[in-house]
Amino acid sequence: MMLMTEQPLVSGQVNTNLGSQQIRLIHDNIPPQTTNLSTKYWIYQYRNGIDSDWNSFYAFSEEFEFFPNDYEVMNCYTSTSQGET
């Protein structure tokens, strides 16, 4: 039985995934969505080869935060949803 241990989050550490794909976490802001540039998120990125550009796939923070776009979607859903009948 293999025991799982907590691993520290290390910004910029590159790891090999499948084949030639590489993955990393970076600790940075998300410019189009962040109003406060001092707010940092953990961004999961991958690239399909050492010469390829990094693609951001998923982001999470150590804090819980909503962006204006999140409120728009939530308000639209609650104002247009028929609900259960």
C-alpha positions as CSV (number, residue, x, y, z in Angstrom):
1,M,0.0,0.0,0.0
2,M,1.4,3.4,-1.0
3,L,0.9,6.2,1.5
4,M,0.1,9.6,0.0
5,T,2.0,12.5,1.5
6,E,1.3,16.2,1.2
7,Q,3.5,17.8,-1.4
8,P,4.4,21.5,-1.3
9,L,3.3,23.7,-4.2
10,V,6.4,24.9,-6.1
11,S,5.9,27.7,-8.6
12,G,7.6,27.0,-12.0
13,Q,8.8,23.4,-11.2
14,V,8.5,21.5,-14.5
15,N,7.4,17.8,-14.4
16,T,7.1,15.3,-17.2
17,N,3.5,14.1,-17.8
18,L,2.6,11.7,-20.6
19,G,5.1,11.2,-23.5
20,S,6.8,14.6,-24.2
21,Q,4.1,16.6,-22.4
22,Q,5.3,18.8,-19.5
23,I,3.2,20.3,-16.7
24,R,3.9,22.9,-14.1
25,L,2.2,25.2,-11.5
26,I,2.9,28.9,-11.5
27,H,1.8,31.3,-8.8
28,D,0.7,34.4,-10.7
29,N,-2.3,36.7,-11.3
30,I,-4.9,36.2,-14.1
31,P,-4.7,39.6,-15.9
32,P,-8.1,39.6,-17.6
33,Q,-10.0,38.7,-14.4
34,T,-8.0,40.1,-11.6
35,T,-8.8,43.6,-10.4
36,N,-6.2,43.5,-7.7
37,L,-2.8,42.5,-9.3
38,S,-1.4,41.5,-5.9
39,T,-3.9,38.6,-5.9
40,K,-2.0,35.5,-6.9
41,Y,-3.5,32.2,-8.1
42,W,-2.0,28.7,-8.7
43,I,-2.2,28.1,-12.4
44,Y,-1.9,24.6,-13.8
45,Q,-0.2,24.7,-17.2
46,Y,0.9,22.2,-19.8
47,R,2.8,22.1,-23.0
48,N,3.1,19.3,-25.5
49,G,6.8,19.6,-26.1
50,I,9.8,21.5,-24.9
51,D,9.5,23.9,-27.9
52,S,5.7,24.5,-27.4
53,D,4.1,27.4,-25.6
54,W,2.6,26.9,-22.2
55,N,-1.2,26.6,-22.0
56,S,-3.1,27.5,-18.9
57,F,-5.7,24.9,-18.1
58,Y,-6.9,25.4,-14.6
59,A,-6.5,27.9,-11.8
60,F,-7.2,27.9,-8.1
61,S,-6.5,30.2,-5.2
62,E,-5.9,29.8,-1.5
63,E,-8.8,32.1,-0.9
64,F,-12.3,32.0,-2.3
65,E,-13.1,34.8,-4.7
66,F,-15.8,35.6,-7.2
67,F,-15.2,37.7,-10.4
68,P,-17.8,40.0,-12.1
69,N,-18.3,37.3,-14.8
70,D,-19.2,34.8,-12.1
71,Y,-21.9,37.0,-10.8
72,E,-23.3,37.6,-14.3
73,V,-23.7,33.8,-14.8
74,M,-25.2,33.2,-11.4
75,N,-27.7,36.1,-11.8
76,C,-28.6,35.0,-15.3
77,Y,-29.3,31.4,-14.1
78,T,-31.3,32.3,-11.1
79,S,-33.4,34.9,-13.0
80,T,-34.2,32.6,-15.9
81,S,-34.3,29.1,-14.4
82,Q,-37.7,27.4,-14.3
83,G,-36.7,25.5,-11.2
84,E,-38.2,22.2,-10.3
85,T,-42.0,21.8,-10.7
